[in-house]
């Protein structure tokens, strides 16, 4: 599992890849925190290359969403495969964190 990031204006475009599970959830959390600065107005987390996420990974997403929300930073997810999107839907996370079909849709949403 790795996280890469680039910036477009005040938006962080973070991209995770591989499996996110209990063996690397701390690394995932640290990596996500490392790419976000106080100057960022929004974070788009791209799941295009994520093949699996466990409850430990979901917990990291929820903690990140709450932390960013409290600082006034928008947080959205995008580009999930069907099985991961289903996990987010069943868990109700899709009601808490906006999920978009593509990175361009997510960028449009956080820029509006």
DACOR-V60759 format. One record per residue. N is the residue number from 0. SS is DSSP state (h for helix, s for strand, l for the rest). PSI is psi as a letter, one per 40 degrees, with the letter a starting at -180 (* if undefined). Layout:
N&SS&PSI, N&SS&PSI
This chain:
0&l&h, 1&s&i, 2&s&h, 3&s&i, 4&s&i, 5&s&i, 6&s&i, 7&s&h, 8&l&b, 9&l&e, 10&s&h, 11&s&h, 12&s&g, 13&s&i, 14&s&h, 15&s&i, 16&s&i, 17&s&a, 18&s&i, 19&s&h, 20&l&a, 21&l&d, 22&l&e, 23&l&e, 24&h&d, 25&h&d, 26&h&d, 27&h&d, 28&h&d, 29&h&d, 30&h&d, 31&h&d, 32&h&d, 33&h&d, 34&h&e, 35&l&h, 36&l&i, 37&l&d, 38&l&e, 39&l&h, 40&l&d, 41&s&i, 42&s&h, 43&s&h, 44&s&h, 45&s&h, 46&s&e, 47&s&d, 48&s&e, 49&s&h, 50&s&e, 51&s&i, 52&s&h, 53&l&i, 54&h&d, 55&h&d, 56&h&d, 57&h&d, 58&h&d, 59&h&d, 60&h&d, 61&h&d, 62&h&d, 63&h&d, 64&h&d, 65&h&d, 66&h&d, 67&h&d, 68&h&d, 69&h&d, 70&l&e, 71&l&e, 72&l&h, 73&s&i, 74&s&h, 75&s&i, 76&s&i, 77&s&i, 78&l&f, 79&l&i, 80&l&i, 81&h&d, 82&h&d, 83&h&d, 84&h&d, 85&h&d, 86&h&d, 87&h&d, 88&h&d, 89&h&d, 90&h&e, 91&l&e, 92&h&d, 93&h&e, 94&h&e, 95&h&d, 96&l&h, 97&s&h, 98&s&h, 99&s&i, 100&l&d, 101&l&i, 102&h&d, 103&h&d, 104&h&d, 105&h&d, 106&h&d, 107&h&d, 108&h&d, 109&h&e, 110&h&e, 111&l&*
